[in-house]
Amino acid sequence: MGKVVLVTGAARQLGGRFVRRVQREPGVDRVIAVDAVAPAHELGDARFVRVDIRQSAIARVLAEHSVDTVVHLDVSGKALGAGGRTALKETNVIGTMQLLGACQKSPTVQRLVVKSSTSVYGSDSRDPAVFTETTPPKSLPSGGFAKDAVEVEGYVRGFARRRPDVAVCVLRFANILGPRPDSPLADYLSLPVLPTVFGYDPRLQFVHEDDVIDVLVIAASEPRRATLNSGTFNIAGDGVLLLSQCARRLGRPTVPVLLPAVTWVGSALRTIGMTDFSPEQIRLLTHGRVVSTVQMRETLAFRPKFTTAETFAEFAASRGPGLLPPEKLGRAVDRLASLPVAGGAGPPDRGAGAVQTTHGAR
């Protein structure tokens, strides 16, 4: 008998991609795709079971199909369909509790993979330059998806203590981007004009959708020789980008807003349904967040194909040109630089004054 893999969150774009990928892996006999709503995309040869993980029926699914590997992807920062923030929190937290309770009672479950987020570290002015997997947050997230992720990880740690025979892997993903992103940050970066926090230019990390699928496959499989895929791992592409760099590469102008007024802007954006501008999102866009990926490389032996910059480039290409496309802006700056110096004609003076002006421009 090959492995039987159950995947939650199959109706989401990321969940659907993983379902289609994992069923092609050698040694996988069956894939059971689970979600509360029917997916709009194909799931290949996987069997779809419509069940809400917030209900006890998920235990019957595990028992009926003798599932040995559970990949929990139904932990998200963006609601799927109607229901809003309340339904999303229930799925993230209550759904995880029900799923873990079912796994605890199942004698066949041998491996559990949980999708988490680097948002569990929070964002604070006192934060270290780089978070490792063992760095405690200076300020725990107070709400939103970040708080959900903290609670989910707490329940997972409790499950790991009660079932030490089950291999548990928690993957803390940086902001996931790519051609088909589905996250509040992607919604924010897709706005025609980006509101930013005045006086701050946060550092951001991204991980590509393709790399997310690849590392999930590694986590759901038996560990390769000299590697370990049980534990908690930060997953992110190499390098960082400043928010100002992201805005320029998108060709989108920014509107700096004083920090006390950012909350009003976020409320307005939520009211018109454009994006989820939660307090935790505001903290990220104020202080940023960077994590270490040493354990990802040395222990999990995973090396992303895309850097943070390359991931963002694919995302930017999928969004189309903004109001200030970088190429047009560059040509405009070049034209302005080629204009004669105001107040005089002819070549600029080569004297000491010119040298001083040149250094000042630099």
Disulfide bonds with the S-S distance in Angstrom:
none
